[in-house]
Amino acid sequence: MTGSKKRAADLAAHLFLTLLAVALTFPFLWMLLGAFKDNLEVVAMPPRLLPSSWNFDNFAEIEGYFPLYRFFANSALVAVATTLLQLAICTMAAYVFAKIAFKGRQGLFVLFLTTMMIPAQVTLVPLFILFSRTDLIDTYAGLILPGIFSAYGTFLLRQSIMTIPNELMEAAFIDGASYYRVFFSVIVPLVKPTLSALSIFAFMSSWDNFLWPLIAVNSKELMTLPLGLSKLQGQWSTEWNLLMAGNVVSFVPIFIVFLFAQRYFIKGITMTGIK
Amino acid sequence: MVGQRKWSRRTAAIVFLTPALLCLLAFQLLPMASSIIISFTDWDLLTHWTKMNFIGWDNYAQVFREEKSYTAIRNVFVFLLGYLPSIVVLGTLLAVLLNRPIRGVKLYRAAVFVPVITSWVAVSIVWRWLLNGQSGLINYLLAQVGIQGPIWLQDDFWAMVAIILVTLWKDIGFVSIILLAGLQDISVDYYEAAELDGASPWSKLWRITVPMLSPTLYFVVTISLINSFQLFVQVLIMTNGGPAGATSTIVEQVYRNAFQFNKMGFASAQSWVLLLIILVTTLALQQLQRRWVVYDR
C-alpha cells in the first residue's frame, strides 16, 4: 500500500472510531450531566447539554427518598465478600483438579463443568425455597452465598495451575513442605494474574447482579444498588435528575477499578468470555 | 514414608475440595433436583410444602397451552434475529478498526468499553430517559433532522427495536474486545504474503480474516445466543414486558409466575422448557459449526 493510501485509510478509521466512540459514550455522558441538573432542566425542551450550575444537591436529595448510600455499602459488602470467598473456594478446588490426583477426580471435574451450562433461572425457584426454609432470605448471607462458587472460575484456575511445572512442587515437597504449604507459597503466587482477572469479574458481576437480590431481599435496609435503583425508578419514574445521580453513584466504583485495572479487564474478558 | 504421603494427599484433596463440593451440592445439584420435582407439582408457595400435590405433566402441558409462552419464545427469536447478526457484523468491523495501529487506539478501546462496565440497571434507566417519547433526547435529535420519532417503549413494534438497539449498544464493546484478541492471534505473515500476491483488502477480509477468526466468531455467537435466551433486566426495567406482552421474555415470565403469582410448579416447568430450547439451539449451532469454522491453521 502506498503512503497516501494508508493515510487515507487511517483517516477513515479515525472518523469511524470517533463516531462510534461518541455514540457509545454519549448516553453515559448524558447520564453524568443529568445528575447535576435540577428537576426542570432535566426535562427541558429543547434539551440543554450542560447544567446551568454544577450543584451536588441531587446526591444529597436522593438520600431523603431512598437510603442510597446504605445500598452502596450493602453492594460493596456483598461484592467484596462474594469475590474473596469465590476466589478462595475456586482456587482450592482448582488446585486439587490440577495437581492432586485421586480416583474419580476426572468424573467429578466433568460434573463441575456440566453445571456451567445450567442457566441461573433453572435453579432460581428452588434456591429461593431453600433459602427461605433456612431463614436466609433477607439476610446478608443470603445475598452472598449463591455467588461464592463458580464452576467457570474453578475451570479457569485449573487451566492456569496446570501450567505450573510439577518439578516446582516436587522441590518444595523435598524441602519438607506440605500440600498446604505448597498451595500458599507455590500455587497462589504463580496464578496471581488469573486471580486478578477473575477477581475483577467476580466483583463486577456481583456489583451488577439484579435477579438474585430482587428475589432474595424484601427490606430496604438490605437492598443492593441495582435493586434499590430499580425500586427508585419504579416510584419516581420521571425524576430523571435523581435517578441519574443514583446511576452515577453506582457507576463510580466500577469505573475506578476499570481505570486502574483496564489491562486485567480486557484480559479477563478475552480469557473467560464473561462480563 | 510413601504411605504417609499418600494419606496426606488424600486428606489434602478432601480439605481443598470440600468447600467447592458443598457449594456445588447446595446451590446447583440440590436445587436442580428439587426443580424437577417441583415442576411436577401444583405447589404455590403459600401452602406448606408437605401439602403439595403431584400433578404429573400438567404444568408442562400448560406451558404449551398458554398463549403467553409462545409470545415469549417468539419475542426471544425476534430479538435474536435483530441482535445476533448485527452484533457479529458490527463487532467484527469494530474489532478490525480497533486492531489498526493508529494513534489513540487505546483511547478508542477504552471508550468502547464504557457501556460494558455500566450495570444493566443503570443502562436501562438511562435509556428509558433517552427514549422517552416527549422529553427524550433521541426523539429531539430525530426531530432536528425532520423525523417524527415513535413513542419507542410504549409502541409494540418499536419497544422491541429499542431493546435490541440498547442491548447492541451495551454489548458491542464486549464482543469486539473478544474478537480483537482473536484478530491479534492471526499472524501478519498471511497478510504480507497476500499483499505480495496483490490481494485486495476485500479478499484479504474474506480469505484470511474471516476464516482465521471463525473459532472466535463461533465463541461469540454461542455466548450471545445463550445471553439472548436469558434476556431479563433490560426488559423488566425498560418496558416491564409490555406494551401488551410485546417484549415479554421467557425469564421474565419465569420470574413473574414464580415470584408475583406464586406459581412455583408452573414456573419450574417453564424454566426446564427454556433449558431445552437453549440446549437444542446450541446443539444445532454446534452442527452448523462444522461447516464454517476453520480450526486448523
Interface residues (C-beta under 8 A of the other chain):
Chain A: M1 D10 A13 H14 F16 L17 T18 L20 A21 A23 L24 T25 P27 F28 W30 M31 G34 V43 M45 P46 P47 A88 I89 C90 M92 A93 Y95 V96 I100 F102 R105 L108 L111 F112 T115 I118 P119 A120 Q121 V122 T123 L124 V125 P126 L127 F128 I129 L130 R133 L145 P146 I148 F149 A151 T154 S178 Y179 Y180 F183 M204 W207 D208 F210 L211 L214 I215 L225 P226 L227 L229 S230 Q233 W240 L243 M244 N247 S250 F251 I254 F255 F258 Q262 F265 I266 I269 T270 G273 K275
Chain B: S8 R9 R10 A12 A13 V15 F16 L17 P19 A20 L21 C23 L24 A26 F27 Q28 L29 L30 P31 M32 S34 S35 I38 L45 W49 L94 L97 L98 R100 I102 G104 V105 L107 Y108 R109 A110 A111 V112 F113 V114 P115 V116 I117 T118 S119 W120 V121 A122 I125 V126 W127 R128 W129 L130 Q134 S135 L137 Y140 W169 I172 G173 F174 I177 I178 L180 A181 E195 F219 I223 I226 F229 Q230 F232 V233 L236 I237 V251 V254 Y255 A258 F259 M264 A267 S268 S271 W272 L274 L275 I278
